[in-house]
Amino acid sequence: MSAPACDAPASEILAALLRRQSDAIAAHLNTLMTSDDPEGPHKLRVALRRLRGGLRAFKPILRKKQRRALARNARALGRAAAPLRDADVLIEDWLAPQTMDADALRDVRAKRDAIRDQVRAALTDLNAQDVAAQLKGLAESGAWRKRSKRAAARAEAPARDLLAKALNRAWASIAPRGDRLVALSDADRHELRKDLKTLRYIAELHPASTDAPFMRALRRVQNRLGDLNDLRTLAHAAATYEGAIAEALTAQFDGEARERWLASAARRWAALAAAELFWRSS
């Protein structure tokens, strides 16, 4: 995603974000509801996370009631889509590439089809299409604006000002945990990974993020934590299933790779922690 104009006001960047995520949510939701393409649930969840990151970054100029409602709805939709995304990863990334019993693979795909039906029903119950339409309406009407003079001044100030403050808050929460990355539990590393995603989505809205070494280092840490999370999820899935499915999953768990990747994640974190925080120098 390209960075915004250098000194664009916060109101302009926020309106553009709402329009962009409205379009993305509507498109990926349509894919999920009308096809079996695994990209539907995956990209829908990414679009919802980007929205939530933007809502956090622009909190000072957003009306509290609307911000909370949007964040709550985005979280609910993401959670509703999660089981289908997990099933897609299980089948397409871990099971399908393996040489395994065709009947067992057919059975787990049938379970995935049932999950897809459940997810579609849940998203329908949550009026998912209305979330995208609401975002579009807010972007066009400007009804998201706080009415105080202070908020109005912030809305017209350069977006980089609000984004820098949001990035400082996010980094202050992340940095102490990153320094203890190896000692964290698997669950806590998973939470760190999610918070790093939010940091990245906020950072991408900042005009100085393009080609910043910090961003490259951030992506490298995220990728390695993603590998570790895959192994965590793989172990959980192996304990959930039985027979040929459990055997195929268990065979892919590599404890030695986990240790190598954990050490690699620590090294990549050290590089990230040493990188210039671009939003403080721009």
Secondary structure, DSSP 4 states (H G I P E B T S, - for coil): -PPPPTT-BHHHHHHHHHHHHHHHHHHHHHHHHH---THHHHHHHHHHHHHHHHHHHTGGGB-HHHHHHHHHHHHHHHHHHHHHHHHHIIIIIIITTS---HHHHHHHHHHHHHHHHHHHHHHHHTTHHHHHHHHHHHHHH-TTB--SHHHHHHHHSBHHHHHHHHHHHHHHHHHHHHTTGGGS-HHHHHHHHHHHHHHHHHHTTSTT-TT-HHHHHHHHHHHHHHHHHHHHHHHHHHHH--HHHHHHHHHH--HHHHHHHHHHHHHHHHHHHHS--HHHH-
